[in-house]
Amino acid sequence: MSDKSSFLVFSGTATRYLAERICQSLGCPLGKLQITKFSDGEFAVSYEESIRGRDIFLVQSTFPSSDNLMELLLMIDAAKRASARTINAVIPYFGWARQDRKDKPRVSIGAKLVADLLSAAGVNRVITMDLHADQIQGFFDVPVDHLYASNVILPYLQSLKLDELVIASPDVGGSKRASTYAKYLGCPLVLCNKTRARANVVASMQIIGDVAGKNVVIIDDMVDTAGTITKAADLMKENGALTVRACASHCVMSGPASDRVQASALEEIVFTDSIPYTQRCAKIKQLSVAEMFAEAIQRVIDNKSISDLYIV
């Protein structure tokens, strides 16, 4: 095991709850960091203890608002200027990941821009979970340790002991992820074919496969407005499904999402705590990924492989 004094863990404002749990698992205190806010909305970052020659782990998800990303960039810059040995960004939820390619003319590729910003700030390694698209790892010129929420979601699904289980993908793009779950659990796979009228608005949806008399679990990487996942759940119920649940890595849950989930045919929707959920919805459950990230951090410190952390 490594010397606990050789590394320090710090947190941005929005992900402190998760950083505290990670530190509890690692058996170390959370580092002292001060973020000073100015009246015009600007802020400044300063470390309140020496980090010279230390391996620094900065825990911060980059969900909206953009302040969370800017905080992380300033934390990286301050660590670089304070002579940290290595700077490791622990980003449970990597924002802007839906902008991973030019899917129409004259659009930005936000995921690549964020990767460039992190590199320019001085990051040495990124530890993240369930990127919206796997190829985003290639946008970085530094090592990326890509963890999977299946480590906590699959044991939960197995604990339910559901008969006649079927795994479903809410769209064709998520079929690879859902197929991995189906193979591991040894059950059939169902797909939903959807068309969008515009961003966050589903025009139509059809189910490919049989859900009658089945307990369906929809697998996705994130839920934003919950339009797709609730429409899929309602459609599966109409087609004879016994129960419909959903599991997703990231609890974005913006706008009308909570009301939609509460009013839908979903029995429950299970997320990780990569993003804090502050609204009230009886159908939402969060599983902590703190121990998984703590183990990954420990293995990085000890120069050990993290590949056997993966269930699938």
C-alpha positions in Angstrom: 0.0 0.0 0.0 1.1 3.5 -0.7 2.0 6.1 1.9 -1.1 8.2 2.6 1.0 11.4 2.7 2.1 10.9 -1.0 -1.3 11.9 -2.4 -4.1 14.3 -1.7 -7.8 14.4 -2.7 -9.5 17.7 -3.3 -13.0 18.5 -4.4 -14.9 21.2 -6.3 -18.1 22.7 -4.9 -20.7 20.5 -6.6 -19.1 17.1 -6.1 -17.9 17.5 -2.5 -20.5 14.9 -1.3 -18.9 12.2 -3.5 -15.3 13.3 -2.7 -16.0 12.9 1.0 -17.3 9.3 0.5 -14.2 8.6 -1.7 -11.9 9.9 1.0 -13.7 7.8 3.6 -13.1 4.7 1.5 -9.4 5.6 1.0 -9.0 6.4 4.7 -7.6 9.9 4.1 -8.9 13.4 4.9 -10.3 15.6 2.1 -7.8 18.2 1.1 -8.2 21.9 2.1 -9.2 24.0 -0.9 -10.8 27.4 -0.9 -13.0 28.8 -3.7 -13.6 32.5 -3.4 -16.7 33.9 -5.2 -16.8 37.5 -6.4 -20.0 39.5 -6.8 -19.8 39.5 -10.6 -19.8 35.7 -10.7 -16.1 35.2 -11.1 -14.2 33.0 -8.7 -10.7 32.1 -7.6 -9.2 28.8 -6.4 -6.4 28.4 -3.8 -5.0 25.3 -2.0 -4.8 25.8 1.8 -2.0 23.3 2.2 1.2 22.4 0.5 0.9 20.1 -2.5 4.5 20.4 -3.8 5.6 17.0 -5.1 2.3 15.3 -4.3 0.0 13.2 -6.5 -3.2 15.3 -6.6 -6.7 13.9 -7.3 -9.4 16.5 -8.1 -12.9 15.2 -7.9 -15.4 17.2 -9.9 -18.3 16.2 -12.3 -18.8 18.7 -15.1 -22.6 18.9 -15.2 -24.3 22.2 -15.7 -23.7 24.9 -14.9 -20.4 25.6 -16.7 -19.0 26.9 -13.4 -18.3 23.2 -12.5 -16.0 22.8 -15.5 -14.4 26.2 -14.9 -13.7 25.3 -11.2 -12.0 22.1 -12.3 -9.9 24.0 -14.9 -8.8 26.5 -12.2 -8.1 23.7 -9.7 -5.8 22.0 -12.3 -4.0 25.3 -13.1 -3.5 26.1 -9.5 -2.1 22.6 -8.8 0.3 22.9 -11.7 1.6 26.3 -10.5 1.9 24.9 -7.0 4.3 22.2 -8.3 2.1 19.1 -7.8 3.9 16.0 -9.1 0.9 14.7 -11.0 -2.6 16.1 -11.5 -5.4 13.6 -11.9 -8.9 14.8 -12.8 -11.6 12.4 -11.3 -14.7 13.3 -13.4 -17.5 10.9 -12.6 -19.8 12.6 -15.1 -18.0 14.1 -18.2 -20.3 16.8 -19.6 -20.6 18.0 -23.2 -20.1 14.3 -24.2 -23.2 14.3 -26.4 -21.3 16.6 -28.8 -18.8 14.0 -29.9 -18.9 14.4 -33.7 -20.2 16.6 -36.5 -23.7 15.1 -37.0 -24.7 18.1 -39.2 -22.9 21.0 -40.8 -21.4 23.9 -38.8 -21.6 22.4 -35.3 -19.1 22.3 -32.5 -17.5 19.1 -31.1 -17.8 20.1 -27.4 -16.3 16.8 -26.0 -13.1 17.4 -27.9 -13.0 21.1 -26.8 -13.4 20.1 -23.1 -10.6 17.5 -23.5 -8.3 20.1 -25.0 -9.1 22.6 -22.2 -8.3 20.0 -19.6 -5.0 19.2 -21.3 -4.1 22.8 -21.7 -4.8 23.5 -18.0 -2.2 20.8 -17.2 -4.0 17.5 -16.3 -1.9 14.3 -16.4 -4.6 11.7 -16.1 -8.4 11.5 -16.3 -10.5 9.0 -14.4 -14.1 9.0 -15.6 -17.2 6.8 -15.9 -19.6 5.7 -18.7 -18.7 8.3 -21.3 -21.6 9.0 -23.7 -19.4 7.7 -26.5 -16.3 5.5 -25.9 -14.3 7.2 -28.7 -14.1 10.3 -26.4 -11.2 8.6 -24.7 -9.2 9.2 -28.0 -9.8 13.0 -27.7 -7.2 13.1 -24.9 -3.4 12.9 -25.2 -3.1 11.8 -21.5 -4.1 8.4 -20.0 -7.9 7.9 -19.5 -9.2 5.3 -17.0 -12.7 4.6 -18.1 -14.8 3.0 -15.3 -18.3 1.5 -15.8 -21.4 1.9 -13.6 -22.3 -1.7 -14.3 -20.0 -2.4 -11.3 -22.8 -1.2 -9.0 -25.9 -1.5 -11.2 -25.5 -5.2 -12.1 -25.3 -6.4 -8.5 -28.4 -4.4 -7.7 -30.3 -5.9 -10.6 -29.2 -9.4 -9.5 -30.5 -8.7 -6.0 -34.0 -8.1 -7.4 -34.2 -11.7 -8.5 -36.6 -10.9 -11.4 -38.1 -13.7 -13.3 -38.7 -13.4 -17.1 -36.1 -10.7 -17.2 -35.6 -8.7 -20.5 -33.0 -5.9 -21.0 -34.0 -3.1 -23.2 -32.2 -0.2 -24.9 -34.2 3.1 -25.3 -32.6 3.7 -28.7 -30.4 1.9 -31.3 -27.4 3.9 -30.2 -27.4 2.4 -26.8 -27.8 -1.2 -28.0 -24.1 -2.1 -27.4 -24.4 -1.2 -23.7 -27.7 -3.0 -23.2 -26.4 -6.0 -25.1 -23.5 -6.3 -22.6 -25.9 -6.3 -19.7 -28.2 -8.9 -21.4 -25.2 -11.3 -22.1 -24.0 -11.0 -18.5 -27.5 -11.7 -17.1 -28.3 -14.3 -19.7 -31.5 -12.8 -20.8 -33.1 -11.5 -24.1 -32.5 -8.0 -25.5 -35.2 -5.6 -26.8 -34.6 -2.4 -28.8 -36.6 0.8 -29.1 -36.4 2.5 -32.5 -37.1 6.2 -32.1 -37.1 9.3 -34.3 -36.6 12.8 -32.9 -38.5 15.9 -33.9 -35.7 18.0 -32.4 -33.3 17.8 -29.4 -35.0 16.4 -26.3 -38.3 15.8 -28.2 -39.2 12.2 -29.4 -41.5 12.1 -32.4 -42.2 8.4 -32.6 -41.1 5.1 -31.1 -41.4 1.4 -31.9 -40.4 -1.7 -29.9 -38.3 -4.4 -31.7 -38.8 -7.6 -29.7 -41.3 -9.2 -27.3 -42.0 -7.7 -23.9 -45.4 -9.4 -23.1 -45.3 -11.1 -19.7 -41.7 -9.9 -19.1 -40.0 -7.8 -16.4 -38.2 -5.2 -18.4 -35.1 -3.2 -17.4 -34.2 -0.3 -19.7 -30.4 0.5 -19.7 -29.0 3.9 -20.6 -26.0 6.1 -19.9 -27.9 9.2 -18.8 -31.4 10.6 -18.4 -31.8 14.3 -19.2 -35.5 15.3 -19.7 -36.7 11.7 -19.4 -38.8 12.0 -22.5 -37.3 8.9 -24.2 -37.2 6.6 -21.2 -40.7 7.4 -20.0 -42.2 7.0 -23.5 -40.4 3.7 -23.8 -41.7 2.5 -20.4 -45.3 3.5 -21.2 -45.1 1.8 -24.6 -43.7 -1.4 -23.1 -46.5 -1.5 -20.5 -49.0 -1.1 -23.4 -47.4 -4.1 -25.1 -47.9 -6.3 -22.1 -44.8 -5.9 -19.9 -45.3 -7.0 -16.3 -43.0 -4.3 -14.9 -40.7 -1.8 -16.3 -37.6 -0.4 -14.6 -34.7 1.8 -15.8 -31.1 2.0 -14.9 -28.8 4.8 -16.0 -25.3 6.0 -15.0 -25.9 9.7 -14.8 -28.8 11.5 -13.2 -29.0 14.7 -15.3 -32.8 14.9 -14.7 -33.4 18.5 -16.0 -36.6 20.4 -16.6 -39.8 18.3 -16.4 -37.8 15.0 -15.9 -38.9 14.3 -12.3 -42.6 14.9 -13.0 -42.4 12.7 -16.1 -40.8 9.8 -14.2 -43.3 10.1 -11.4 -46.3 10.0 -13.8 -44.8 7.2 -16.0 -45.3 3.4 -16.0 -41.7 3.0 -14.5 -41.6 1.1 -11.2 -38.3 2.8 -10.4 -35.3 4.4 -12.0 -31.8 3.7 -10.6 -28.8 6.0 -11.0 -25.4 6.3 -9.6 -24.4 9.4 -7.5 -22.1 10.8 -10.2 -24.5 13.8 -10.2 -26.3 14.9 -7.1 -30.2 14.7 -7.2 -31.9 17.3 -5.1 -35.5 17.1 -6.4 -38.1 14.8 -4.9 -39.3 11.8 -6.8 -40.2 8.6 -5.0 -39.3 6.4 -8.0 -35.6 7.5 -8.1 -32.9 5.5 -6.3 -29.1 6.3 -6.3 -26.3 3.9 -5.8 -22.9 5.2 -4.7 -19.8 4.8 -6.9 -17.5 6.2 -4.2 -15.9 2.8 -3.4 -15.3 2.1 -7.1 -13.6 5.4 -7.6 -11.6 5.1 -4.4 -10.3 1.7 -5.5 -9.4 3.1 -8.9 -7.5 6.0 -7.3 -5.7 3.6 -5.0 -4.6 1.4 -7.9 -3.3 4.4 -9.8 -1.3 5.5 -6.8 0.1 1.9 -6.4 0.7 1.5 -10.2 -1.6 -1.5 -10.4 -3.9 -2.5 -13.1 -7.6 -1.4 -12.9 -8.9 -3.8 -15.6 -10.1 -6.4 -13.1 -12.4 -3.7 -11.6 -14.7 -4.3 -14.5 -17.6 -6.7 -14.2 -18.3 -6.3 -18.0 
